[in-house]
Amino acid sequence: MILETHTTTPLQNYKILSNTITPRPIAWVSTIFPNGNVNLAPFSFFAPMSVNPPIFSICMMTKSDGLEKDSFRNITTTQKASISMCESSHLQALHESSTELEFNISEASTFDIPLMLLQSGYPPVPKGVKVAFMCDLYDVLKLGDGKSVLLEAKYCYIDDSIYREDLHFQPPFIARVGRMYKELGAQLIPELHQVHNSLEIDNSPE
Ligand SMILES: Cc1cc2nc3c(=O)[nH]c(=O)nc-3n(C[C@H](O)[C@H](O)[C@H](O)COP(=O)(O)O)c2cc1C
C-alpha cells in the first residue's frame, strides 16, 4: 500500500507517524505557568536536532479545543523548559501528566508528583529522574499547521548513580521509556499502551 500524504487527513498522517516511528523517546517537559505553578506533560514527537549547541525539537499540537497547549504557551512566555527522561518507576505519573487540565493548574500538584529543583531559573523536574536538560527557547518552527519548539540545553543533569567521567553511561542504567511504553529489554505494558493510544488520538488534530 502506498498512501499519498497530501490526500490523507491530518489525523491519518498523525496515526501513520505515531504508529510507524516507534519506539520514540519521551520528553517529560516541565514549564512554569504565569501563577508560578509547574506544568508537566509528555511529548513523544521529540528529537535531538543538533549537538553543538545541543538543541531538541518538540512538535506540539493543539489542545482538544484548538488552543495552544499549556507547555507551548509557557515556553513561549518564559523562554524556559526542563526536559526529563522518564524512569520506569515514573510511568504512572508520566501518564497522568498527559491529562488536559485548565491553564494555570499544575499536573504535579493535581497528581501528587513530587518535584526537585536542579538549577535555579529553570522549572523543577519530577523527583527521581536520572537525566534532565534545562533549556532556553531557541526558536519556534511553524511547519504547515503545526508548531515545533526548538529548545537549547543550557545545563544537563546526570544523576551521580549513573555519572561517569568518560560520559559512557550504560543504557541499562537509564530506564529508556518510549512512546510504546516499552522499556529496554522489557515487555509492553498492555493496559497503559491501550489507554495511552486513546489519549493521544483524542489530542491529535481532527
Ligand atoms: C506518551 C505521550 C506522548 C505524547 N506526545 C505528544 C506530542 O509529541 N505532541 C503533542 O502535542 N502531544 C503529545 N501528547 C499529549 C500531551 O501530553 C497532552 O496533550 C498534554 O495534556 C499536554 O499538556 P499541556 O497542555 O499541559 O502542555 C502525548 C501524550 C502521551 C501520553
PDBQT file of the ligand as one rigid body, heavy atoms in Angstrom, charges set to zero:
ROOT
HETATM    1  C1  LIG A 301       3.280   9.276  25.821  1.00  0.00    +0.000 C 
HETATM    2  C2  LIG A 301       2.650  10.523  25.303  1.00  0.00    +0.000 A 
HETATM    3  C3  LIG A 301       3.253  11.230  24.288  1.00  0.00    +0.000 A 
HETATM    4  C4  LIG A 301       2.684  12.419  23.810  1.00  0.00    +0.000 A 
HETATM    5  N1  LIG A 301       3.311  13.101  22.809  1.00  0.00    +0.000 NA
HETATM    6  C5  LIG A 301       2.782  14.263  22.357  1.00  0.00    +0.000 A 
HETATM    7  C6  LIG A 301       3.460  15.006  21.338  1.00  0.00    +0.000 A 
HETATM    8  O1  LIG A 301       4.534  14.655  20.853  1.00  0.00    +0.000 OA
HETATM    9  N2  LIG A 301       2.891  16.173  20.925  1.00  0.00    +0.000 N 
HETATM   10  C7  LIG A 301       1.721  16.642  21.472  1.00  0.00    +0.000 A 
HETATM   11  O2  LIG A 301       1.253  17.712  21.065  1.00  0.00    +0.000 OA
HETATM   12  N3  LIG A 301       1.065  15.951  22.436  1.00  0.00    +0.000 NA
HETATM   13  C8  LIG A 301       1.585  14.789  22.897  1.00  0.00    +0.000 A 
HETATM   14  N4  LIG A 301       0.952  14.100  23.900  1.00  0.00    +0.000 N 
HETATM   15  C9  LIG A 301      -0.254  14.689  24.516  1.00  0.00    +0.000 C 
HETATM   16  C10 LIG A 301       0.114  15.746  25.593  1.00  0.00    +0.000 C 
HETATM   17  O3  LIG A 301       0.919  15.189  26.616  1.00  0.00    +0.000 OA
HETATM   18  C11 LIG A 301      -1.188  16.275  26.220  1.00  0.00    +0.000 C 
HETATM   19  O4  LIG A 301      -1.927  16.956  25.240  1.00  0.00    +0.000 OA
HETATM   20  C12 LIG A 301      -0.982  17.160  27.414  1.00  0.00    +0.000 C 
HETATM   21  O5  LIG A 301      -2.249  17.430  28.000  1.00  0.00    +0.000 OA
HETATM   22  C13 LIG A 301      -0.364  18.496  27.032  1.00  0.00    +0.000 C 
HETATM   23  O6  LIG A 301      -0.264  19.206  28.228  1.00  0.00    +0.000 OA
HETATM   24  P1  LIG A 301      -0.186  20.765  28.322  1.00  0.00    +0.000 P 
HETATM   25  O7  LIG A 301      -1.435  21.385  27.723  1.00  0.00    +0.000 OA
HETATM   26  O8  LIG A 301      -0.092  20.952  29.803  1.00  0.00    +0.000 OA
HETATM   27  O9  LIG A 301       1.043  21.198  27.598  1.00  0.00    +0.000 OA
HETATM   28  C14 LIG A 301       1.480  12.903  24.369  1.00  0.00    +0.000 A 
HETATM   29  C15 LIG A 301       0.853  12.170  25.393  1.00  0.00    +0.000 A 
HETATM   30  C16 LIG A 301       1.425  10.997  25.849  1.00  0.00    +0.000 A 
HETATM   31  C17 LIG A 301       0.736  10.221  26.933  1.00  0.00    +0.000 C 
ENDROOT
TORSDOF 0
